[in-house]
Amino acid sequence: MASIISIQNLSKSYQRDSFEIPVLNNLSLEIEEGEFLALMGPSGSGKTTLLNLIAGIDKPSSGKLTVAGTDIAKLNESALAKWRSNNVGFIFQFYNLIPVLTAFENVELPLLLTNLSKAERKKRVELVLSVVGLTDRMYHYPKQLSGGQEQRVAIARAIVTDPTILVADEPTGDLDKNSANEVLTLLDRLNKEFKKTIVMVTHDPASAAKASVKRHLDKGDLV
């Protein structure tokens, strides 16, 4: 399989006053198309920083980062924003749903930036809500849903644009065991049935067990 994400000699550090704080150290990693990768490691190991770099939320201090053939480290902010909207689906720990919008409206949000007609948007939203098993909840508001259902709405929102990669930051971190299992089963299905490339940050071995590949970060180094 070809690498969909290629990371070569990547380093990231942050400036705090006169101090430079290194977070990732000369890191190289290849992620194949269709892979489900779990990034594990202790708090402060650089997992979320690496995820943010892959997703184009942040830029490396040095090194090369190619995603789906694009060296995203070289893109300016406006080009990077356009690239993100076309290529990346985000799944967060705390769902980030808008409380005054229904499940349908939350999922539709990314499509409002596209050229799809209202009818096309409706068809796409209904399709992904059926994939996550929430057809009967599409007109409910977040406060009317369980935590697991909210996260499934968030996953539907992440996949509605058919992104190249899905990035998930502790997607089960705020869920009970049953809801977490539902979400992990859904991610597994998106990977195996829909061939989605998924990069997931987790500290939970049970969550990581769903992934096809596990990598550990420790103090900015892949071990």
C-alpha positions as CSV (number, residue, x, y, z in Angstrom):
1,M,0.0,0.0,0.0
2,A,1.1,3.6,-0.7
3,S,1.8,6.0,2.1
4,I,-1.0,8.5,2.4
5,I,0.9,10.4,5.2
6,S,4.7,10.7,5.0
7,I,6.6,12.4,7.9
8,Q,10.3,12.9,7.4
9,N,12.7,14.3,10.1
10,L,9.9,16.4,11.6
11,S,10.5,18.5,14.7
12,K,8.2,20.9,16.5
13,S,9.0,23.3,19.3
14,Y,7.2,26.3,20.9
15,Q,8.6,29.6,22.0
16,R,7.8,30.6,25.6
17,D,9.3,34.1,26.3
18,S,13.0,33.5,25.7
19,F,12.8,29.7,26.0
20,E,12.3,27.2,23.2
21,I,10.4,24.1,24.3
22,P,10.9,21.1,22.1
23,V,7.8,18.8,21.7
24,L,8.7,16.5,18.8
25,N,12.2,15.5,17.9
26,N,13.3,14.6,14.4
27,L,10.4,12.2,13.9
28,S,9.8,10.0,10.8
29,L,6.6,8.0,10.2
30,E,4.8,6.5,7.2
31,I,1.0,5.9,7.4
32,E,-0.5,3.7,4.7
33,E,-3.7,4.5,3.0
34,G,-6.5,2.7,4.8
35,E,-4.5,2.3,8.0
36,F,-6.1,2.7,11.5
37,L,-3.2,4.1,13.6
38,A,-3.4,4.6,17.3
39,L,-0.9,7.1,18.8
40,M,-0.3,6.3,22.4
41,G,1.9,7.7,25.1
42,P,1.9,9.6,28.4
43,S,0.5,13.0,28.9
44,G,2.9,15.6,27.4
45,S,4.5,13.1,25.0
46,G,3.5,15.1,21.9
47,K,0.6,13.0,20.7
48,T,-1.9,15.8,20.2
49,T,0.8,18.0,18.7
50,L,1.6,15.4,16.1
51,L,-2.1,14.9,15.4
52,N,-2.5,18.7,14.9
53,L,0.4,18.7,12.5
54,I,-1.0,15.9,10.4
55,A,-4.4,17.6,10.4
56,G,-2.9,20.9,9.2
57,I,-4.0,22.8,12.4
58,D,-0.3,23.5,13.2
59,K,2.9,23.7,11.3
60,P,6.2,21.9,12.0
61,S,9.3,23.8,13.0
62,S,11.3,21.7,10.5
63,G,11.0,18.6,8.4
64,K,8.7,17.4,5.7
65,L,5.0,16.5,6.1
66,T,3.2,15.2,3.1
67,V,-0.5,14.2,3.2
68,A,-2.2,12.7,0.1
69,G,0.6,14.1,-2.1
70,T,0.6,17.6,-0.7
71,D,3.5,19.0,1.4
72,I,1.2,20.8,3.8
73,A,4.2,22.3,5.7
74,K,4.7,24.6,2.7
75,L,1.1,25.9,2.5
76,N,0.2,29.4,3.6
77,E,-2.7,29.9,6.1
78,S,-5.5,30.4,3.5
79,A,-4.3,27.4,1.4
80,L,-4.0,25.3,4.5
81,A,-7.6,26.2,5.6
82,K,-8.9,25.1,2.2
83,W,-6.8,22.0,2.2
84,R,-8.2,21.0,5.7
85,S,-11.8,21.5,4.6
86,N,-11.3,19.2,1.6
87,N,-9.1,16.5,3.3
88,V,-9.6,16.2,7.0
89,G,-12.4,15.1,9.2
90,F,-12.0,16.0,12.9
91,I,-13.3,14.0,15.9
92,F,-12.8,15.6,19.3
93,Q,-13.1,14.3,22.9
94,F,-15.9,16.8,23.8
95,Y,-17.9,16.5,20.5
96,N,-18.0,20.4,19.8
97,L,-21.6,20.2,18.7
98,I,-23.6,23.5,18.5
99,P,-26.3,23.2,21.1
100,V,-28.9,25.3,19.2
101,L,-28.7,23.2,16.1
102,T,-30.2,19.7,15.6
103,A,-28.1,16.7,14.8
104,F,-29.0,17.1,11.1
105,E,-27.9,20.8,11.2
106,N,-24.7,20.1,13.0
107,V,-23.8,17.4,10.5
108,E,-24.7,19.7,7.6
109,L,-22.4,22.6,8.7
110,P,-19.3,21.6,6.8
111,L,-21.4,21.2,3.6
112,L,-22.5,24.8,3.7
113,L,-19.0,25.7,2.5
114,T,-19.4,23.5,-0.6
115,N,-21.2,24.0,-3.9
116,L,-23.8,21.3,-3.1
117,S,-27.4,22.1,-3.5
118,K,-29.8,22.0,-0.5
119,A,-31.2,18.7,-1.9
120,E,-27.7,17.2,-2.3
121,R,-26.8,18.3,1.2
122,K,-29.9,16.7,2.7
123,K,-29.1,13.4,0.9
124,R,-25.5,13.4,2.1
125,V,-26.5,14.2,5.7
126,E,-29.2,11.5,5.8
127,L,-26.7,9.0,4.4
128,V,-24.0,9.6,7.0
129,L,-26.5,9.7,9.9
130,S,-27.7,6.3,8.7
131,V,-24.1,5.0,8.7
132,V,-23.7,6.1,12.4
133,G,-27.1,4.7,13.3
134,L,-28.9,7.9,14.1
135,T,-31.6,8.3,11.5
136,D,-34.2,8.4,14.2
137,R,-32.4,11.2,16.1
138,M,-31.6,13.6,13.2
139,Y,-34.0,16.3,14.5
140,H,-33.0,16.0,18.1
141,Y,-30.8,18.7,19.8
142,P,-27.5,17.7,21.5
143,K,-29.1,18.0,25.0
144,Q,-31.6,15.4,24.0
145,L,-28.9,12.9,23.1
146,S,-26.6,10.7,25.2
147,G,-22.9,11.2,25.2
148,G,-22.4,8.3,22.8
149,Q,-25.0,9.6,20.5
150,E,-23.4,13.1,20.5
151,Q,-20.1,11.6,19.6
152,R,-21.7,9.6,16.7
153,V,-23.2,12.9,15.5
154,A,-19.7,14.4,15.6
155,I,-18.4,11.4,13.6
156,A,-21.1,11.9,11.0
157,R,-20.1,15.6,10.8
158,A,-16.5,14.5,10.3
159,I,-17.2,12.1,7.4
160,V,-20.0,14.1,5.6
161,T,-17.4,15.7,3.3
162,D,-15.8,12.3,2.5
163,P,-12.4,13.4,3.8
164,T,-9.1,11.8,2.9
165,I,-8.2,11.2,6.5
166,L,-10.0,11.1,9.9
167,V,-8.2,12.4,12.9
168,A,-9.5,11.6,16.4
169,D,-8.2,13.1,19.6
170,E,-9.3,10.9,22.6
171,P,-12.7,10.2,21.0
172,T,-13.8,7.9,23.8
173,G,-12.3,9.9,26.6
174,D,-15.6,11.4,27.9
175,L,-17.7,8.3,27.4
176,D,-18.8,5.4,29.6
177,K,-17.7,1.9,28.6
178,N,-20.7,1.0,26.5
179,S,-20.8,4.2,24.6
180,A,-17.0,4.0,24.1
181,N,-17.4,0.6,22.6
182,E,-20.1,1.8,20.2
183,V,-17.9,4.6,19.0
184,L,-14.9,2.3,18.6
185,T,-17.0,-0.2,16.7
186,L,-18.1,2.6,14.4
187,L,-14.5,3.8,13.8
188,D,-13.5,0.2,13.0
189,R,-16.4,0.0,10.5
190,L,-15.4,3.2,8.8
191,N,-11.9,1.9,8.5
192,K,-12.7,-1.6,7.3
193,E,-15.9,-1.1,5.3
194,F,-15.4,2.4,4.0
195,K,-11.5,2.3,3.8
196,K,-11.0,5.5,5.8
197,T,-7.5,6.3,7.0
198,I,-7.8,7.1,10.7
199,V,-5.2,8.5,13.1
200,M,-6.4,8.3,16.7
201,V,-4.7,9.7,19.8
202,T,-5.6,7.7,22.9
203,H,-4.2,6.7,26.3
204,D,-6.6,3.8,26.6
205,P,-5.2,0.3,25.6
206,A,-8.8,-0.9,25.0
207,S,-9.3,1.9,22.4
208,A,-5.9,1.3,20.9
209,A,-6.8,-2.4,20.5
210,K,-9.2,-1.5,17.7
211,A,-6.4,0.0,15.6
212,S,-4.4,-2.0,13.1
213,V,-1.2,-0.2,14.0
214,K,0.0,1.2,17.3
215,R,2.8,3.6,17.8
216,H,4.1,5.1,21.1
217,L,5.4,8.6,21.7
218,D,7.6,9.4,24.7
219,K,9.0,12.9,25.2
220,G,8.7,13.7,21.6
221,D,10.3,10.5,20.2
222,L,8.6,7.5,18.5
223,V,9.6,4.4,20.5
